[in-house]
Amino acid sequence: MELQPNKYYHLYNRSNNHELLFRNRDNYIYFLSKYKKYLSPFVNTLAYCLMPDHFHLSIYVKSNDSITTKKNIGLLLSSYTKAINKCFSRIGSLFQQHTKTKLIVDDKSLLTVISYIHQNPNRKNLVNNLEDWEFSSYQDYIGLRNGTLVDKTFLQKNFTSIESFKLFSLSKVEKNKFIYELH
């Protein structure tokens, strides 16, 4: 996994065999609390979306200690897995072996990634409106929640208002276009 200081990344992973990562609201909240504990000292989070069987994060690596940052991603996933295993009497790995990262090379690509991340629940038909998915940073950006996890500085520099951000967010990011723009 590549994580260089002072760079933006799209970080994501999914469960093994599409098993549920998050079985109830408390699981989502617990994962976010672990994420904040293990990764907030090393990264700024620009966007996130936790889905039933996977997660997406847009991060800026602020730490020069990439070894510890990578190690803490592993600690986050293993500590969450241990808690889920204990709670639901399961054994074994919950996540796929390797967390994926894609370097984001420019502002346009970063905006595309953030939009793609926020659109996940809509694309998977979990909600009709982006603001209805609780486990996404979209609610923070449009003022429905005042969470402390997300660094809104980048988006605030790129949008003059919440309304302009909402309009941008509603423009669909096709999966093939998204993948193409990241390369």
Secondary structure by P-SEA (a helix, b strand, c coil): ccccccccccccccccccccccccaaaaaaaaaaaaacccccbbbcccccccccbbbbbbbcccaaaaaaaaaaaaaaaaaaaaaaaaccccccccccbbbbbbccaaaaaaaaaaaaaccccccccccccccccccccccccccccccccaaaaaaccccaaaaaaaaaccccaaaaaaaac
